[in-house]
């Protein structure tokens, strides 16, 4: 059934090609092969596969189950019951453009995965990014054999991870410690207030920025919060689909609101089902544009020095610890399930609330006269006057600049 063929590599070393061929009635029903550095490993693989294929139904599953990796990626995306998210889906689809995606499952070993990771690193990305690609690909390796009978071995991925880490091809993402200064926040609040005053259908970024800090909510969580999710008496809010490793869709969590966050929430008019009825694209574009206009960020500035919207959450959590809050109390606001994730904040000295007496807090908690959102299919007033009642793009995307 199986054979081992030694082959010389270009570098002079010897590789051992293990080939497994099974015939029925004179016809080949299964052909698998895999290359190893040692003859003993090749022999062990052949013996293992022969034992596996001798079990009832194993040959039938294997006969139709050695597709190329690209097909497995497609199946994983198509059949996943959990929402993968835009980023993960894009990463997996981009992997299909690499040479490893054209290999059959039974042909993929840890050297192939390391080679893919190296190729990705050489494309100009950071080791942290390569690690993300490996992680998403590893999710497929973890279920392919059990779910579909494909020859993708989780141990192969684990071995590749070990090698990639040792060689510096992958690494963990660095924890950001960027926090906005009071001067930067004052500039942002001034800019956003002026912009909102000139255009009352734009997102009230001065409120959203302050809410992000005092609620410690992520950008995508802010836009999903509904009025029906708000428990005023309990001073808490239901955060839907909260980000959590391995779980997001349907991960709804009640989080406490600080006094400031509750005041900002109650100052918002009920214009829609959502408290902040705007898109992440609109908020992200407005924040990024303001940071560059004000000189907070520049094109030549290192990435870790640039202020990002998510840094507001980091600042909000840091503030809680600086006020003397303990881990359980802070976690009730931030929504962290693992207290281990909050240990990075415990070194902060208890210095009190840096936002005590902040002038802009009064502005953020005050109602905005005439605040409105552009209805779907309706142009903003400045364009409506020029073009009549011509239908426009979705109103909630207007502030994204698209």
C-alpha positions as CSV (number, residue, x, y, z in Angstrom):
1,X,0.0,0.0,0.0
2,X,2.7,2.5,0.9
3,X,6.2,3.3,-0.4
4,X,9.1,5.6,0.6
5,X,11.2,7.3,-2.0
6,X,14.4,9.2,-1.1
7,X,14.9,12.5,-3.1
8,X,17.8,14.8,-3.2
9,X,17.1,18.5,-2.5
10,X,18.9,21.4,-4.1
11,X,20.8,22.1,-0.9
12,X,22.2,18.5,-0.9
13,X,20.0,17.1,1.9
14,X,17.7,14.1,1.4
15,X,14.0,14.2,1.6
16,X,11.8,11.1,1.9
17,X,8.5,11.0,0.0
18,X,6.0,8.7,1.6
19,X,3.3,7.6,-0.9
20,X,0.1,5.8,-0.1
21,X,-1.9,4.2,-2.9
22,X,-5.1,2.2,-2.4
23,X,-6.7,0.3,-5.2
24,X,-10.1,-1.4,-5.5
25,X,-10.9,-3.6,-8.5
26,X,-7.9,-2.4,-10.3
27,X,-8.8,1.3,-9.9
28,X,-7.0,3.8,-7.6
29,X,-9.4,5.1,-5.1
30,X,-7.0,7.0,-2.9
31,X,-3.6,8.5,-3.4
32,X,-1.8,10.5,-0.7
33,X,1.8,11.6,-0.2
34,X,3.8,13.6,2.2
35,X,7.5,14.6,2.4
36,X,9.6,14.1,5.5
37,X,13.2,14.9,6.5
38,X,13.7,11.4,8.1
39,X,12.8,8.0,6.8
40,X,11.6,7.0,10.2
41,X,9.1,9.8,10.2
42,X,7.9,8.8,6.7
43,X,7.4,5.2,7.8
44,X,5.5,6.2,10.9
45,X,3.2,8.4,8.9
46,X,2.5,5.5,6.5
47,X,1.7,3.1,9.3
48,X,-0.5,5.7,11.0
49,X,-2.5,6.4,7.8
50,X,-2.9,2.7,7.0
51,X,-4.3,2.1,10.5
52,X,-6.6,5.1,10.2
53,X,-7.9,4.0,6.8
54,X,-8.6,0.5,8.0
55,X,-11.4,1.7,10.2
56,X,-15.0,1.4,8.9
57,X,-15.9,4.4,6.6
58,X,-12.5,6.0,6.8
59,X,-11.5,5.1,3.2
60,X,-14.8,6.5,1.8
61,X,-14.3,9.8,3.7
62,X,-10.7,10.1,2.6
63,X,-11.4,9.2,-1.0
64,X,-13.4,12.4,-1.4
65,X,-11.5,14.4,1.2
66,X,-8.1,15.6,0.2
67,X,-8.9,19.0,-1.4
68,X,-6.4,21.8,-1.8
69,X,-6.3,24.3,1.2
70,X,-8.0,27.0,-0.8
71,X,-11.2,24.8,-1.1
72,X,-11.0,24.1,2.7
73,X,-10.9,27.9,3.4
74,X,-13.9,28.4,1.2
75,X,-15.8,25.7,3.0
76,X,-14.8,27.0,6.4
77,X,-16.1,30.5,5.5
78,X,-19.3,29.2,4.0
79,X,-20.3,26.7,6.7
80,X,-19.2,28.7,9.8
81,X,-22.3,29.2,12.0
82,X,-20.5,32.0,13.9
83,X,-20.1,35.3,12.2
84,X,-16.4,35.4,11.4
85,X,-16.1,39.1,11.1
86,X,-14.9,41.2,8.2
87,X,-11.2,41.1,9.1
88,X,-10.9,37.4,9.6
89,X,-12.8,36.7,6.4
90,X,-10.5,39.0,4.5
91,X,-7.4,37.4,6.0
92,X,-8.5,33.9,5.1
93,X,-9.4,34.8,1.6
94,X,-6.0,36.6,1.1
95,X,-4.2,33.4,2.2
96,X,-5.6,31.8,-0.9
97,X,-3.2,33.8,-3.0
98,X,-0.2,32.1,-1.4
99,X,1.4,28.9,-2.7
100,X,0.3,26.9,0.3
101,X,-3.3,27.3,-0.7
102,X,-2.7,25.2,-3.8
103,X,-1.4,22.2,-1.8
104,X,-3.6,19.3,-0.9
105,X,-4.3,18.9,2.8
106,X,-2.3,15.7,3.0
107,X,0.8,17.4,1.5
108,X,0.9,20.3,4.0
109,X,3.5,20.0,6.7
110,X,5.0,22.4,9.2
111,X,7.7,23.5,6.8
112,X,5.0,24.6,4.4
113,X,3.3,26.7,7.0
114,X,6.6,28.3,8.1
115,X,7.4,29.0,4.4
116,X,4.0,30.7,4.1
117,X,4.6,32.8,7.2
118,X,8.0,33.8,6.0
119,X,6.6,34.8,2.6
120,X,4.0,36.9,4.4
121,X,6.6,38.6,6.5
122,X,8.7,39.4,3.4
123,X,5.7,41.2,1.9
124,X,6.5,44.1,4.3
125,X,4.1,43.4,7.3
126,X,5.1,43.2,10.9
127,X,5.6,39.8,12.8
128,X,2.4,40.7,14.8
129,X,0.4,40.7,11.5
130,X,1.9,37.4,10.5
131,X,0.8,36.0,13.8
132,X,-2.7,37.1,13.1
133,X,-2.7,35.3,9.8
134,X,-1.3,32.1,11.4
135,X,-3.9,32.3,14.1
136,X,-6.8,32.6,11.7
137,X,-5.4,29.7,9.6
138,X,-4.9,27.7,12.7
139,X,-8.7,27.9,13.4
140,X,-9.2,25.8,10.2
141,X,-6.5,23.3,11.2
142,X,-8.2,22.8,14.6
143,X,-11.5,21.5,13.1
144,X,-10.8,20.3,9.5
145,X,-10.0,16.7,10.5
146,X,-12.8,16.3,13.1
147,X,-15.5,18.1,11.0
148,X,-14.7,17.0,7.4
149,X,-12.1,14.3,7.6
150,X,-9.4,16.4,5.9
151,X,-5.8,15.7,6.5
152,X,-4.9,19.0,8.3
153,X,-3.1,18.1,11.5
154,X,-3.4,20.6,14.4
155,X,0.0,19.4,15.6
156,X,1.5,20.4,12.3
157,X,0.2,24.0,12.9
158,X,1.5,23.9,16.5
159,X,5.0,22.8,15.3
160,X,5.0,25.6,12.8
161,X,4.1,28.1,15.5
162,X,7.0,27.0,17.6
163,X,9.4,27.4,14.7
164,X,8.0,30.7,13.6
165,X,8.3,32.1,17.2
166,X,11.9,30.9,17.5
167,X,12.8,32.5,14.2
168,X,11.0,35.8,15.0
169,X,8.6,35.4,12.1
170,X,5.6,35.9,14.4
171,X,5.2,37.7,17.6
172,X,2.4,38.9,19.9
173,X,0.9,42.3,19.3
174,X,2.4,45.0,21.4
175,X,0.2,46.5,24.0
176,X,-0.5,50.1,23.2
177,X,0.0,52.6,25.9
178,X,-1.0,55.7,24.0
179,X,-3.4,57.9,25.9
180,X,-4.7,61.3,24.8
181,X,-3.4,64.4,26.7
182,X,-5.8,66.9,28.1
183,X,-4.5,69.4,25.5
184,X,-5.3,67.0,22.7
185,X,-8.7,66.3,24.0
186,X,-9.5,70.0,24.4
187,X,-8.5,70.6,20.8
188,X,-10.6,67.7,19.6
189,X,-13.6,68.8,21.6
190,X,-13.3,72.3,20.3
191,X,-13.0,71.2,16.7
192,X,-15.9,68.7,16.9
193,X,-18.2,71.1,18.6
194,X,-17.6,73.8,15.9
195,X,-18.1,71.2,13.2
196,X,-21.4,70.0,14.8
197,X,-22.6,73.5,15.3
198,X,-22.1,74.2,11.6
199,X,-23.8,71.0,10.5
200,X,-26.4,69.7,12.9
201,X,-26.8,66.4,11.0
202,X,-23.2,65.3,11.6
203,X,-22.3,62.9,14.4
204,X,-21.9,64.8,17.7
205,X,-18.3,63.7,18.1
206,X,-17.7,65.7,21.2
207,X,-20.3,63.5,22.9
208,X,-19.1,60.3,21.4
209,X,-15.5,60.9,22.3
210,X,-16.4,61.7,25.9
211,X,-18.7,58.6,26.1
212,X,-16.0,56.4,24.8
213,X,-13.7,57.5,27.6
214,X,-16.2,57.4,30.5
215,X,-18.0,54.3,29.4
216,X,-14.8,52.5,28.1
217,X,-16.8,51.2,25.2
218,X,-15.3,50.2,21.8
219,X,-16.3,52.1,18.7
220,X,-18.5,49.3,17.3
221,X,-20.1,48.7,20.6
222,X,-21.2,52.4,20.9
223,X,-23.1,52.4,17.7
224,X,-25.0,49.2,18.6
225,X,-26.4,50.3,22.0
226,X,-30.1,50.8,21.8
227,X,-32.4,52.8,24.1
228,X,-34.1,49.5,25.1
229,X,-30.6,48.3,26.3
230,X,-30.3,51.1,28.8
231,X,-31.2,50.5,32.5
232,X,-31.2,53.9,34.0
233,X,-32.1,52.8,37.5
234,X,-29.4,50.1,37.5
235,X,-26.9,52.5,35.8
236,X,-25.9,49.9,33.3
237,X,-26.2,49.1,29.6
238,X,-26.5,45.9,27.6
239,X,-23.5,45.7,25.3
240,X,-24.4,43.5,22.3
241,X,-21.9,41.3,20.5
242,X,-19.1,42.3,22.8
243,X,-15.7,41.4,21.5
244,X,-14.2,38.3,23.2
245,X,-11.6,35.8,22.0
246,X,-13.4,33.0,20.2
247,X,-16.9,34.5,20.8
248,X,-18.6,37.7,19.6
249,X,-21.9,37.2,17.9
250,X,-24.6,36.8,20.6
251,X,-22.1,37.7,23.3
252,X,-24.3,40.2,25.0
253,X,-23.0,41.6,28.3
254,X,-24.4,44.0,30.9
255,X,-21.9,46.7,31.8
256,X,-22.0,49.3,34.5
257,X,-22.1,52.9,33.5
258,X,-20.1,55.6,35.3
259,X,-22.0,58.7,36.3
260,X,-20.5,60.7,33.5
261,X,-21.3,58.0,30.9
262,X,-24.9,57.9,32.1
263,X,-25.3,61.7,31.9
264,X,-23.9,61.8,28.4
265,X,-26.3,59.0,27.4
266,X,-29.4,60.8,28.8
267,X,-28.4,64.0,27.0
268,X,-28.8,62.4,23.6
269,X,-32.2,62.9,21.9
270,X,-34.2,59.9,20.9
271,X,-33.8,60.1,17.1
272,X,-33.6,56.4,16.4
273,X,-33.6,53.0,18.1
274,X,-29.9,53.4,18.8
275,X,-28.6,56.0,21.3
276,X,-25.8,56.9,18.9
277,X,-27.4,56.3,15.4
278,X,-24.2,56.6,13.4
279,X,-21.9,54.2,11.6
280,X,-18.4,53.1,12.7
281,X,-17.2,54.4,9.3
282,X,-18.6,57.9,10.0
283,X,-17.2,58.0,13.5
284,X,-13.8,56.6,12.6
285,X,-13.4,58.9,9.6
286,X,-14.4,62.0,11.6
287,X,-12.0,61.1,14.5
288,X,-9.1,60.3,12.1
289,X,-9.7,63.5,10.0
290,X,-9.8,65.7,13.1
291,X,-6.5,64.2,14.5
292,X,-4.7,65.0,11.3
293,X,-6.2,68.5,10.9
294,X,-5.2,69.4,14.4
295,X,-1.7,68.0,14.0
296,X,-2.2,65.4,16.7
297,X,-1.3,62.8,14.1
298,X,1.0,63.2,11.1
299,X,1.9,61.0,8.2
300,X,5.5,60.7,9.3
301,X,4.6,59.8,12.8
302,X,5.3,56.2,14.0
303,X,2.2,54.1,14.3
304,X,2.5,53.7,18.0
305,X,2.6,57.5,18.5
306,X,-0.6,58.2,16.6
307,X,-3.8,58.6,18.5
308,X,-6.5,56.1,17.6
309,X,-10.1,56.0,18.7
310,X,-9.5,52.8,20.6
311,X,-7.0,54.7,22.8
312,X,-9.9,56.4,24.4
313,X,-11.0,53.1,25.9
314,X,-7.5,52.5,27.2
315,X,-7.6,56.0,28.8
316,X,-11.0,55.3,30.3
317,X,-9.9,52.1,32.0
318,X,-6.7,53.7,33.2
319,X,-8.7,56.5,34.7
320,X,-10.7,54.0,36.8
321,X,-7.5,52.5,38.3
322,X,-6.0,56.0,38.9
323,X,-9.2,56.7,40.9
324,X,-8.5,53.7,43.1
325,X,-10.9,51.2,41.6
326,X,-10.1,47.6,42.1
327,X,-10.1,45.0,39.3
328,X,-13.7,43.6,39.8
329,X,-15.1,47.1,40.0
330,X,-13.3,48.2,36.8
331,X,-14.2,45.0,35.0
332,X,-17.9,45.6,35.7
333,X,-17.5,48.8,33.6
334,X,-15.1,47.6,30.9
335,X,-16.6,44.2,30.4
336,X,-13.4,42.3,30.6
337,X,-14.1,38.7,31.4
338,X,-10.6,37.9,32.3
339,X,-9.1,39.9,35.2
340,X,-5.7,38.8,33.8
341,X,-6.3,41.3,30.9
342,X,-6.6,44.1,33.5
343,X,-3.4,43.4,35.3
344,X,-1.6,45.7,33.0
345,X,-3.4,48.6,34.7
346,X,-2.6,47.7,38.3
347,X,0.8,49.4,38.2
348,X,-0.9,52.8,37.8
349,X,-0.6,55.1,40.9
350,X,-3.8,56.3,42.6
351,X,-3.6,59.9,41.6
352,X,-7.3,60.8,41.5
353,X,-9.6,61.7,38.6
354,X,-7.8,63.7,35.9
355,X,-11.1,64.7,34.5
356,X,-12.4,66.3,37.7
357,X,-13.5,69.8,36.8
358,X,-13.0,69.2,33.1
359,X,-14.8,72.1,31.3
360,X,-15.7,70.0,28.3
361,X,-17.6,67.4,30.5
362,X,-20.4,70.0,30.9
363,X,-20.6,70.4,27.2
364,X,-20.6,66.6,26.6
365,X,-23.5,66.1,29.1
366,X,-25.6,69.0,27.8
367,X,-28.3,68.6,25.2
368,X,-27.5,69.8,21.7
369,X,-30.2,72.1,20.3
370,X,-31.4,71.1,16.9
371,X,-29.4,67.8,16.7
372,X,-30.8,65.7,13.9
373,X,-29.8,62.8,11.7
374,X,-30.3,62.7,7.9
375,X,-33.0,60.2,7.1
376,X,-32.3,57.4,4.7
377,X,-32.6,58.6,1.1
378,X,-32.5,62.3,2.1
379,X,-29.6,64.6,1.2
380,X,-28.1,66.9,3.8
381,X,-29.6,70.4,3.8
382,X,-26.6,72.0,2.0
383,X,-27.0,69.6,-1.0
384,X,-30.8,69.4,-0.9
385,X,-30.9,73.2,-1.6
386,X,-28.9,72.7,-4.8
387,X,-30.3,69.4,-6.1
388,X,-33.9,69.4,-4.8
389,X,-35.2,66.2,-3.4
390,X,-32.9,63.8,-5.3
391,X,-32.2,60.7,-3.3
392,X,-28.8,60.5,-1.6
393,X,-26.8,57.8,-0.1
394,X,-27.6,56.4,3.3
395,X,-27.8,59.2,5.8
396,X,-26.0,57.5,8.6
397,X,-22.9,57.3,6.3
398,X,-22.9,60.9,5.4
399,X,-20.2,61.9,7.9
400,X,-17.8,59.3,6.7
401,X,-16.9,61.5,3.8
402,X,-17.8,58.8,1.2
